[in-house]
Amino acid sequence: MESQTSVRTSLQLGIYKVIDPFVKLLIKIGLTPNAVTSIGFVLNVGVAAIFIIGAEDGNRGDLSYVGWAGGLILFAGLFDMLDGQVARLGNMKSVFGALYDSVLDRYSELIMFLGICYYLVAHHYFLSSIFAFIALIGSMMVSYVRARAEGLGVDAKGGLMQRPERVVTIGLFAIFCGIASSYLPADYKLYIPGIKWHVFETMTIFTFPITVLAVLTNLTAFKRLVNAKKALDEKEENA
């Protein structure tokens, strides 16, 4: 657990070094942390819009909408890091700013999953849409367990699928899916002899990671709940 946290922290510090010049530019032109957070939210609304347009105007074999949405997911996710850095480097930290960031992060994720589920249902990926909804539940519970535990005076951080990991996973595999659709036939399916149903199609590049997310996010929430219980038990014993 400690090594996982150390690797994650090292990656964050490396990314901060890269984005800090851009952060200083945002501060110079007068953007506040709350404004940066709002931009990220609007971009996530754009992600949902791309999925919905793809559901209405595209066809099952046209996965270009998934690819474009993935690119915007990563770009919007960048603003999740920028707002905190703008607050730190610009000396603009505030209690309301932290609350505003958390609230809009939840709205952003809900809206993104709304678009994903709409797209999957519209193109008859019903099982995948269920896993996407389960992933949404897990994502919300990861954040809720932490917030509720902190409200009770204990920490409940860590886990495999925190928000940055979720954003990168969904964004990257959506892009890979969109790119792959340019090289594979629209109706490409892989069958294994003896198995009635196909085991892979181009859309699997996007839907399989979502299925993994459905499992890992809920495991992360459960792990945080267990850790919070231990911390609360220790707190009661010490009291």
KOLLODO-468146 format. One record per residue (C-alpha): residue number from 1; residue in three letters; y, x, z. Coordinates in pm, whole numbers. Example, Ala and Ser with C-alpha at 12.3 -4.5 7.8 and 13.67 -1.06 7.14 Angstrom:
BEGIN
    nr   rest       yy       xx       zz
     1    ala     -450     1230      780
     2    ser     -106     1367      714
//
This chain:
BEGIN
    nr   rest       yy       xx       zz
     1    met        0        0        0
     2    glu      241      281       91
     3    ser      161      473     -230
     4    gln      220      154     -433
     5    thr      558      105     -264
     6    ser      644      471     -322
     7    val      566      451     -694
     8    arg      767      129     -726
     9    thr     1063      283     -543
    10    ser     1051      596     -761
    11    leu     1053      382    -1075
    12    gln     1348      181     -948
    13    leu     1546      495     -869
    14    gly     1471      630    -1217
    15    ile     1589      308    -1380
    16    tyr     1904      306    -1165
    17    lys     1995      652    -1294
    18    val     1969      524    -1650
    19    ile     2167      202    -1599
    20    asp     2433      334    -1359
    21    pro     2677      435    -1639
    22    phe     2654       80    -1777
    23    val     2697      -59    -1425
    24    lys     3018      143    -1383
    25    leu     3141        4    -1715
    26    leu     3079     -353    -1594
    27    ile     3273     -279    -1276
    28    lys     3556     -126    -1477
    29    ile     3596     -435    -1697
    30    gly     3608     -653    -1385
    31    leu     3268     -822    -1374
    32    thr     3157     -926    -1025
    33    pro     2794     -927     -907
    34    asn     2794    -1309     -917
    35    ala     2917    -1303    -1276
    36    val     2635    -1064    -1372
    37    thr     2383    -1291    -1195
    38    ser     2522    -1591    -1388
    39    ile     2486    -1408    -1720
    40    gly     2120    -1341    -1639
    41    phe     2068    -1709    -1565
    42    val     2229    -1817    -1893
    43    leu     2007    -1572    -2081
    44    asn     1698    -1727    -1920
    45    val     1818    -2068    -2034
    46    gly     1822    -1908    -2380
    47    val     1460    -1796    -2328
    48    ala     1356    -2155    -2256
    49    ala     1554    -2273    -2558
    50    ile     1367    -2031    -2788
    51    phe     1030    -2153    -2660
    52    ile     1133    -2518    -2699
    53    ile     1268    -2462    -3051
    54    gly      943    -2280    -3134
    55    ala      750    -2576    -3001
    56    glu      946    -2828    -3207
    57    asp     1015    -2639    -3530
    58    gly      738    -2377    -3542
    59    asn      367    -2412    -3605
    60    arg       66    -2290    -3408
    61    gly       29    -1977    -3623
    62    asp      397    -1878    -3611
    63    leu      429    -1664    -3297
    64    ser      761    -1505    -3389
    65    tyr      933    -1735    -3138
    66    val      714    -1590    -2862
    67    gly      815    -1238    -2963
    68    trp     1188    -1316    -2968
    69    ala     1162    -1495    -2633
    70    gly      987    -1188    -2489
    71    gly     1272     -963    -2596
    72    leu     1525    -1193    -2433
    73    ile     1312    -1213    -2115
    74    leu     1335     -834    -2076
    75    phe     1707     -832    -2156
    76    ala     1772    -1109    -1902
    77    gly     1555     -925    -1648
    78    leu     1784     -624    -1682
    79    phe     2064     -830    -1529
    80    asp     1846     -882    -1219
    81    met     1886     -511    -1155
    82    leu     2245     -487    -1272
    83    asp     2387     -742    -1027
    84    gly     2257     -555     -723
    85    gln     2385     -223     -853
    86    val     2726     -371     -936
    87    ala     2743     -496     -576
    88    arg     2643     -157     -433
    89    leu     2845       76     -656
    90    gly     3144     -157     -670
    91    asn     3139     -212     -293
    92    met     3124     -588     -353
    93    lys     2830     -684     -133
    94    ser     2850    -1026       32
    95    val     2614    -1258      217
    96    phe     2684    -1540      -27
    97    gly     2623    -1302     -317
    98    ala     2274    -1228     -187
    99    leu     2206    -1602     -151
   100    tyr     2349    -1679     -496
   101    asp     2133    -1408     -652
   102    ser     1815    -1542     -487
   103    val     1888    -1903     -583
   104    leu     1965    -1823     -949
   105    asp     1658    -1596     -969
   106    arg     1442    -1894     -871
   107    tyr     1619    -2123    -1120
   108    ser     1582    -1857    -1392
   109    glu     1209    -1825    -1335
   110    leu     1157    -2200    -1321
   111    ile     1346    -2252    -1645
   112    met     1159    -1968    -1817
   113    phe      822    -2117    -1719
   114    leu      945    -2460    -1830
   115    gly      994    -2318    -2178
   116    ile      656    -2142    -2175
   117    cys      468    -2454    -2060
   118    tyr      650    -2672    -2314
   119    tyr      554    -2432    -2593
   120    leu      190    -2409    -2486
   121    val      147    -2786    -2451
   122    ala      321    -2856    -2783
   123    his       81    -2624    -2966
   124    his     -225    -2755    -2779
   125    tyr     -292    -2453    -2557
   126    phe     -367    -2695    -2273
   127    leu     -576    -2461    -2055
   128    ser     -320    -2184    -2090
   129    ser      -42    -2427    -1996
   130    ile     -229    -2505    -1673
   131    phe     -255    -2134    -1592
   132    ala      115    -2094    -1670
   133    phe      192    -2372    -1421
   134    ile      -32    -2206    -1160
   135    ala      152    -1878    -1226
   136    leu      478    -2063    -1167
   137    ile      348    -2196     -835
   138    gly      241    -1846     -731
   139    ser      576    -1698     -835
   140    met      766    -1950     -625
   141    met      536    -1902     -325
   142    val      574    -1522     -336
   143    ser      949    -1568     -290
   144    tyr      917    -1857      -43
   145    val      679    -1678      194
   146    arg      914    -1380      210
   147    ala     1222    -1596      267
   148    arg     1052    -1810      532
   149    ala      912    -1506      714
   150    glu     1251    -1336      716
   151    gly     1398    -1658      855
   152    leu     1151    -1621     1144
   153    gly     1256    -1261     1198
   154    val      973    -1066     1030
   155    asp      930     -887      697
   156    ala      688    -1008      431
   157    lys      748     -781      134
   158    gly      519     -598     -105
   159    gly      233     -713     -322
   160    leu      124     -662     -681
   161    met      335     -926     -854
   162    gln      693     -928     -732
   163    arg      965    -1056     -964
   164    pro     1027     -733    -1162
   165    glu      655     -698    -1237
   166    arg      634    -1060    -1346
   167    val      932    -1030    -1578
   168    val      807     -707    -1738
   169    thr      452     -841    -1781
   170    ile      556    -1167    -1946
   171    gly      831    -1006    -2156
   172    leu      624     -713    -2288
   173    phe      314     -912    -2377
   174    ala      526    -1180    -2544
   175    ile      677     -909    -2763
   176    phe      332     -762    -2838
   177    cys      211    -1109    -2931
   178    gly      500    -1164    -3170
   179    ile      449     -824    -3334
   180    ala       72     -873    -3366
   181    ser      125    -1206    -3541
   182    ser      296    -1016    -3824
   183    tyr      -24     -821    -3893
   184    leu     -301    -1067    -3810
   185    pro     -375    -1388    -4005
   186    ala     -221    -1702    -3857
   187    asp     -564    -1851    -3785
   188    tyr     -726    -1526    -3666
   189    lys    -1006    -1582    -3415
   190    leu    -1271    -1346    -3280
   191    tyr    -1620    -1481    -3220
   192    ile    -1915    -1321    -3043
   193    pro    -2262    -1413    -3167
   194    gly    -2429    -1662    -2936
   195    ile    -2097    -1794    -2797
   196    lys    -1977    -2124    -2940
   197    trp    -1606    -2075    -2874
   198    his    -1385    -1792    -2993
   199    val    -1314    -1527    -2729
   200    phe     -985    -1403    -2873
   201    glu     -699    -1514    -3093
   202    thr     -356    -1366    -3146
   203    met     -201    -1594    -2884
   204    thr     -444    -1448    -2627
   205    ile     -219    -1140    -2613
   206    phe       37    -1363    -2443
   207    thr     -180    -1617    -2260
   208    phe     -430    -1378    -2098
   209    pro     -162    -1189    -1898
   210    ile      -26    -1527    -1785
   211    thr     -375    -1612    -1658
   212    val     -381    -1280    -1469
   213    leu      -38    -1364    -1328
   214    ala     -171    -1701    -1209
   215    val     -428    -1517     -998
   216    leu     -223    -1219     -878
   217    thr       92    -1409     -784
   218    asn     -102    -1641     -556
   219    leu     -295    -1348     -409
   220    thr       39    -1175     -343
   221    ala      172    -1487     -170
   222    phe     -143    -1510       43
   223    lys     -126    -1139      132
   224    arg      238    -1181      240
   225    leu      136    -1480      451
   226    val     -135    -1275      624
   227    asn      105     -986      684
   228    ala      367    -1225      821
   229    lys      111    -1375     1062
   230    lys       25    -1028     1194
   231    ala      393     -945     1240
   232    leu      460    -1278     1416
   233    asp      159    -1227     1646
   234    glu      287     -880     1739
   235    lys      634    -1019     1795
   236    glu      499    -1287     2033
   237    glu      292    -1032     2222
   238    asn      591     -803     2269
   239    ala      803    -1096     2384
//
